[in-house]
Amino acid sequence: MQVLFEEDGGFKAGAVLDAHGADATNYQVEMASGRRVKIKAANVVLKFDAPPADELLPAAQAMADEIDLDFLWEVAPQDEFDVAALGAEYFGGKLSPVQFAALLLRVHTAPMYFRRKGKGRYRPAPENELKAALASQEKKRIAAEKQAELARELIEGRLPPGWAAEPGQDPALARAAFLLFKPDKNGMEWKALDAAAHDSHQQPEKLLLKAGAFASVKDLHRGRFLVEWFPRGTGFGNFELPTAAVDAAASLPVADVQAFSIDDSQTTEIDDALSVQWLAGGTVRVGVHIAAPGLAIRPGDALDAIARKRLSTVYTPGEKITMLPDALVQVFTLGEGTARPALSIYGDFDPESGECLATRTVVERVPIAANLRHDQLDALITEQTLVDDDTEFPFKRELRMLARLGDRLASDREQIRGKPEPRNRTDFNFRVVVGDDGAERIVIDQRKRDAPLDRIVAEWMIFANSNWGRLLDEAGVPGIYRVQTHWARPGARQSAVRMQTHAAQHIGIGVKHYAWSSSPLRRYVDLVNQWQILAVARGEPVPFPKNSAELFAIIGAFDAAYAAYASVQSALERYWCLRWLAQEGCIGGGKRLDAVVLRNENVRLAALPLVLSLAGIGHLPPGTRVEVDVIAVDEAALTVEGRLAAVHEEAAPADVEALEDDLPDSTDAVAEEAEGEAAVVGAAPAADADAGDGEVPAAATPATADDAPAGTV
């Protein structure tokens, strides 16, 4: 005897070897494969003698495939039925084992048409449910065909219609970018992309690049960032400048000073300036003047919503995404020949000892006599020309005094730091030059950050931020402070610097109070602190009282945004470094590049801010000068492959820590407070590392030689 039985939701056939139990409740069955199983008699749906068990199901399946389901559903009883009874009507007589099995398989494997009610018993699906199920099945079939077609197009290097950027849209915000970086993984388009990548053995990014989804690899990296942070583009829409913003300074007194700013030529958000006055009795008064958009922007208004959404200006090589609309910036930027609203702090100094005798904070309009530019004056204004009497340059007397008093301030800070600040670091400035043919070329320039103008700006911004932090602290008013109570341990991946609402020392800079306040046009934290300072200076209620939940929320949001902005800046600077290697013919052994050995088998190139790993150089001490061949780069993955070409016989510096002070994961006061006035740019290292002194992330600053916090390499 042979049986057809149900097992694991399907049907199998075998020969009965033995029956167990008083009423044969169990059978021992041998399958065609030779496997023996024990089954319950209740699972048997048919007993038969012929054909052989191993032939029954193949023959039944072939017959089942010929049965028209629609016709079968129409002739089946509308109530519950037995397969054998339906078969007698369908086949017209007594069923053979093959016919029974064929009908059973057909009914059992069509749950849209028939619902199982028991062993060998089924019920037809209601007509309306069947139609809905068939419509859904057809929809899925069409979608599957469309998905397969999309995948085919991608594999063949063709971009499906609608996946490119719309005319006039940022090319980095193509439909393909959203599928790649913020996909609906249940959607047909994502599934097609995933299937195409799997079938072609390529990464989705490479597949889309080959298909022309992005104009360049640069737009691929930009798209990763914009999709997350600026999915609707980087513009401000139909922004209209409120009248109150224009009238904010109308009633302010005009300061009796002639102030000047120090920035790079590309800087548009000029938010700080300096002035020097010689008072009766020999006292020198230094003024630090900060643009005051806080007079026009109020917490919770429409302008605040714009600033709070962006939280900071974003800097990448060749591009800047401003925190505030340009129309508003133009009202408050400290442009030459204007008298703009400013929050000023004045310090009275003894010019001989350099001691600060008193400070006061004033809200006023400040006449801006000049906008000095680093790129035009750095070569002229040096430590030597500052002290000699032969070289002339604008505001020489003022700059000489600012430098002398700044040296005293730096000396006082070093007492708290416990060690001198590193000097003579190298910064890199990225400039993207577009040719007549539209092709982009990258120019990477080097400059020493520790130039006199750099130190002047940095020192007096620290002076303002430190004293305004003290002002808030002594008034019992919360602010957003940068705090570092101890040095970060060497190699630590987490910075020791944090932001909090109460004052504490910043040992990395060497001050007891430190609240970012000098860049309110470019950083939301500075704008928030400006609101608090304005309230204290005017004797008004502060917008954010103690234990303000909103203030804590701002810190959290700013930290997240600042890290994301630093990340995209780092990625794009690394991309342009790889482009420079190709542009200058350095890939494939074309040119050897000078480099210096770091720790952990890394080397830093001398010509550009790029760190790469070289296996097998662990025996070389840090500081060893070497030459490197660049074998290959992958601009999409941002990877570079190199090999050691030569080792120079040069002793490594004895002080390895001093060498690594010049790496991207370290900082100093100039890095903290140069804020782009020094117009310098850094690039991120190959491995992510936070600041050695616990300050800015390794990513660094704008590659447009613009006005962002300085980074180092």
GIKA-V113525 format. One record per residue. RES is the residue in three letters. OMEGA is omega in whole degrees, 0 to 359 (none if undefined). Layout:
{{RES OMEGA} {RES OMEGA}}
This chain:
{{MET 178} {GLN 183} {VAL 169} {LEU 186} {PHE 181} {GLU 179} {GLU 178} {ASP 176} {GLY 179} {GLY 183} {PHE 178} {LYS 180} {ALA 179} {GLY 180} {ALA 181} {VAL 177} {LEU 184} {ASP 176} {ALA 183} {HIS 178} {GLY 183} {ALA 181} {ASP 181} {ALA 181} {THR 179} {ASN 177} {TYR 169} {GLN 189} {VAL 176} {GLU 181} {MET 180} {ALA 180} {SER 183} {GLY 179} {ARG 179} {ARG 181} {VAL 175} {LYS 183} {ILE 176} {LYS 179} {ALA 180} {ALA 181} {ASN 180} {VAL 180} {VAL 180} {LEU 172} {LYS 183} {PHE 179} {ASP 181} {ALA 1} {PRO 176} {PRO 184} {ALA 183} {ASP 179} {GLU 186} {LEU 187} {LEU 176} {PRO 179} {ALA 180} {ALA 181} {GLN 178} {ALA 178} {MET 181} {ALA 181} {ASP 181} {GLU 183} {ILE 179} {ASP 183} {LEU 181} {ASP 179} {PHE 180} {LEU 179} {TRP 182} {GLU 183} {VAL 181} {ALA 175} {PRO 181} {GLN 176} {ASP 179} {GLU 182} {PHE 176} {ASP 182} {VAL 181} {ALA 180} {ALA 178} {LEU 181} {GLY 180} {ALA 179} {GLU 185} {TYR 183} {PHE 177} {GLY 177} {GLY 181} {LYS 183} {LEU 169} {SER 177} {PRO 181} {VAL 179} {GLN 179} {PHE 182} {ALA 180} {ALA 180} {LEU 178} {LEU 180} {LEU 182} {ARG 181} {VAL 185} {HIS 184} {THR 178} {ALA 184} {PRO 176} {MET 183} {TYR 187} {PHE 180} {ARG 181} {ARG 180} {LYS 181} {GLY 182} {LYS 178} {GLY 184} {ARG 185} {TYR 177} {ARG 180} {PRO 176} {ALA 176} {PRO 186} {GLU 182} {ASN 179} {GLU 179} {LEU 180} {LYS 179} {ALA 180} {ALA 179} {LEU 178} {ALA 178} {SER 179} {GLN 179} {GLU 178} {LYS 179} {LYS 179} {ARG 179} {ILE 179} {ALA 179} {ALA 178} {GLU 178} {LYS 179} {GLN 179} {ALA 179} {GLU 177} {LEU 180} {ALA 180} {ARG 179} {GLU 181} {LEU 180} {ILE 180} {GLU 176} {GLY 178} {ARG 181} {LEU 179} {PRO 179} {PRO 178} {GLY 181} {TRP 179} {ALA 177} {ALA 176} {GLU 177} {PRO 181} {GLY 179} {GLN 175} {ASP 182} {PRO 178} {ALA 181} {LEU 175} {ALA 176} {ARG 180} {ALA 180} {ALA 179} {PHE 177} {LEU 184} {LEU 190} {PHE 177} {LYS 190} {PRO 164} {ASP 188} {LYS 172} {ASN 182} {GLY 182} {MET 184} {GLU 178} {TRP 180} {LYS 178} {ALA 179} {LEU 180} {ASP 180} {ALA 180} {ALA 178} {ALA 180} {HIS 184} {ASP 182} {SER 180} {HIS 177} {GLN 172} {GLN 179} {PRO 180} {GLU 181} {LYS 180} {LEU 181} {LEU 176} {LEU 180} {LYS 181} {ALA 177} {GLY 179} {ALA 181} {PHE 180} {ALA 181} {SER 176} {VAL 178} {LYS 180} {ASP 174} {LEU 180} {HIS 176} {ARG 181} {GLY 179} {ARG 181} {PHE 186} {LEU 180} {VAL 181} {GLU 191} {TRP 180} {PHE 185} {PRO 179} {ARG 180} {GLY 186} {THR 180} {GLY 181} {PHE 179} {GLY 181} {ASN 182} {PHE 175} {GLU 182} {LEU 178} {PRO 179} {THR 182} {ALA 180} {ALA 180} {VAL 184} {ASP 188} {ALA 186} {ALA 189} {ALA 186} {SER 183} {LEU 175} {PRO 179} {VAL 182} {ALA 179} {ASP 180} {VAL 171} {GLN 187} {ALA 177} {PHE 177} {SER 177} {ILE 183} {ASP 173} {ASP 184} {SER 181} {GLN 183} {THR 177} {THR 179} {GLU 182} {ILE 186} {ASP 174} {ASP 178} {ALA 183} {LEU 174} {SER 178} {VAL 177} {GLN 174} {TRP 185} {LEU 176} {ALA 181} {GLY 175} {GLY 179} {THR 177} {VAL 179} {ARG 177} {VAL 177} {GLY 172} {VAL 188} {HIS 184} {ILE 177} {ALA 189} {ALA 175} {PRO 178} {GLY 176} {LEU 183} {ALA 178} {ILE 179} {ARG 181} {PRO 176} {GLY 181} {ASP 185} {ALA 179} {LEU 177} {ASP 179} {ALA 178} {ILE 182} {ALA 184} {ARG 178} {LYS 182} {ARG 173} {LEU 179} {SER 168} {THR 181} {VAL 181} {TYR 171} {THR 181} {PRO 176} {GLY 184} {GLU 175} {LYS 176} {ILE 188} {THR 177} {MET 184} {LEU 177} {PRO 183} {ASP 180} {ALA 178} {LEU 179} {VAL 183} {GLN 178} {VAL 188} {PHE 179} {THR 187} {LEU 183} {GLY 180} {GLU 177} {GLY 180} {THR 171} {ALA 190} {ARG 177} {PRO 183} {ALA 168} {LEU 187} {SER 169} {ILE 180} {TYR 174} {GLY 176} {ASP 187} {PHE 167} {ASP 186} {PRO 181} {GLU 183} {SER 184} {GLY 182} {GLU 176} {CYS 185} {LEU 182} {ALA 175} {THR 173} {ARG 181} {THR 186} {VAL 171} {VAL 189} {GLU 168} {ARG 186} {VAL 175} {PRO 180} {ILE 183} {ALA 184} {ALA 170} {ASN 178} {LEU 186} {ARG 180} {HIS 187} {ASP 179} {GLN 189} {LEU 184} {ASP 181} {ALA 182} {LEU 184} {ILE 180} {THR 177} {GLU 180} {GLN 184} {THR 177} {LEU 185} {VAL 179} {ASP 182} {ASP 186} {ASP 184} {THR 179} {GLU 173} {PHE 185} {PRO 175} {PHE 183} {LYS 181} {ARG 181} {GLU 182} {LEU 178} {ARG 179} {MET 179} {LEU 179} {ALA 182} {ARG 179} {LEU 178} {GLY 177} {ASP 178} {ARG 178} {LEU 179} {ALA 179} {SER 178} {ASP 180} {ARG 181} {GLU 176} {GLN 178} {ILE 179} {ARG 182} {GLY 177} {LYS 182} {PRO 177} {GLU 178} {PRO 181} {ARG 172} {ASN 173} {ARG 179} {THR 174} {ASP 181} {PHE 181} {ASN 180} {PHE 174} {ARG 178} {VAL 182} {VAL 180} {VAL 181} {GLY 179} {ASP 180} {ASP 180} {GLY 181} {ALA 181} {GLU 177} {ARG 182} {ILE 174} {VAL 180} {ILE 181} {ASP 176} {GLN 173} {ARG 176} {LYS 182} {ARG 191} {ASP 176} {ALA 182} {PRO 180} {LEU 176} {ASP 184} {ARG 179} {ILE 182} {VAL 183} {ALA 185} {GLU 183} {TRP 171} {MET 175} {ILE 178} {PHE 181} {ALA 183} {ASN 179} {SER 182} {ASN 177} {TRP 173} {GLY 177} {ARG 179} {LEU 179} {LEU 182} {ASP 181} {GLU 177} {ALA 181} {GLY 183} {VAL 178} {PRO 174} {GLY 176} {ILE 186} {TYR 168} {ARG 188} {VAL 173} {GLN 187} {THR 178} {HIS 178} {TRP 173} {ALA 179} {ARG 181} {PRO 178} {GLY 181} {ALA 180} {ARG 178} {GLN 180} {SER 176} {ALA 180} {VAL 177} {ARG 175} {MET 179} {GLN 188} {THR 175} {HIS 189} {ALA 170} {ALA 186} {GLN 171} {HIS 187} {ILE 181} {GLY 178} {ILE 178} {GLY 178} {VAL 182} {LYS 176} {HIS 179} {TYR 181} {ALA 178} {TRP 182} {SER 191} {SER 180} {SER 185} {PRO 175} {LEU 189} {ARG 181} {ARG 184} {TYR 178} {VAL 179} {ASP 178} {LEU 178} {VAL 179} {ASN 178} {GLN 176} {TRP 181} {GLN 180} {ILE 178} {LEU 181} {ALA 179} {VAL 182} {ALA 182} {ARG 181} {GLY 182} {GLU 175} {PRO 182} {VAL 179} {PRO 184} {PHE 180} {PRO 179} {LYS 179} {ASN 178} {SER 178} {ALA 181} {GLU 179} {LEU 177} {PHE 179} {ALA 179} {ILE 180} {ILE 180} {GLY 181} {ALA 181} {PHE 179} {ASP 182} {ALA 181} {ALA 182} {TYR 177} {ALA 179} {ALA 180} {TYR 178} {ALA 181} {SER 180} {VAL 177} {GLN 179} {SER 182} {ALA 183} {LEU 175} {GLU 177} {ARG 177} {TYR 182} {TRP 174} {CYS 178} {LEU 176} {ARG 179} {TRP 179} {LEU 178} {ALA 182} {GLN 183} {GLU 177} {GLY 184} {CYS 184} {ILE 178} {GLY 179} {GLY 180} {GLY 179} {LYS 173} {ARG 183} {LEU 175} {ASP 180} {ALA 177} {VAL 182} {VAL 173} {LEU 176} {ARG 174} {ASN 176} {GLU 174} {ASN 172} {VAL 177} {ARG 179} {LEU 181} {ALA 188} {ALA 183} {LEU 185} {PRO 183} {LEU 177} {VAL 177} {LEU 183} {SER 176} {LEU 180} {ALA 173} {GLY 179} {ILE 182} {GLY 180} {HIS 181} {LEU 181} {PRO 176} {PRO 181} {GLY 179} {THR 178} {ARG 183} {VAL 171} {GLU 187} {VAL 168} {ASP 174} {VAL 185} {ILE 184} {ALA 174} {VAL 174} {ASP 185} {GLU 179} {ALA 180} {ALA 180} {LEU 179} {THR 179} {VAL 180} {GLU 181} {GLY 177} {ARG 179} {LEU 181} {ALA 182} {ALA 177} {VAL 179} {HIS 179} {GLU 182} {GLU 182} {ALA 178} {ALA 177} {PRO 181} {ALA 183} {ASP 181} {VAL 180} {GLU 179} {ALA 177} {LEU 185} {GLU 170} {ASP 182} {ASP 182} {LEU 181} {PRO 183} {ASP 177} {SER 182} {THR 173} {ASP 183} {ALA 179} {VAL 177} {ALA 182} {GLU 190} {GLU 177} {ALA 171} {GLU 174} {GLY 176} {GLU 175} {ALA 175} {ALA 182} {VAL 187} {VAL 174} {GLY 177} {ALA 184} {ALA 176} {PRO 181} {ALA 177} {ALA 182} {ASP 179} {ALA 179} {ASP 189} {ALA 179} {GLY 175} {ASP 177} {GLY 183} {GLU 191} {VAL 177} {PRO 184} {ALA 187} {ALA 174} {ALA 204} {THR 193} {PRO 180} {ALA 175} {THR 186} {ALA 188} {ASP 193} {ASP 175} {ALA 179} {PRO 186} {ALA 175} {GLY 185} {THR 172} {VAL none}}
